[in-house]
Amino acid sequence: MNSSEKYQLIPACMARLLGIFIPFMNELYEMRYQFDRTYFFDSSKFENYFKFTPSRYADGEKQIVSDW
């Protein structure tokens, strides 16, 4: 209530060690590259190879609502 929130960062080596016992921590260790450096996602090769056009978010939301 009137206490300050306390948190600690877990070093990568500790997350790796805890991942032996806690599967979620192993996943965090494997996905850490998304948090510790700039991460850019480019799907242009996939789109060109498979002739795929991604849906816009608005269209996807409408589809989900209509299927619900």
Order of alpha helices (4+ residues) and beta strands (2+ residues): alpha-alpha-alpha-alpha-alpha
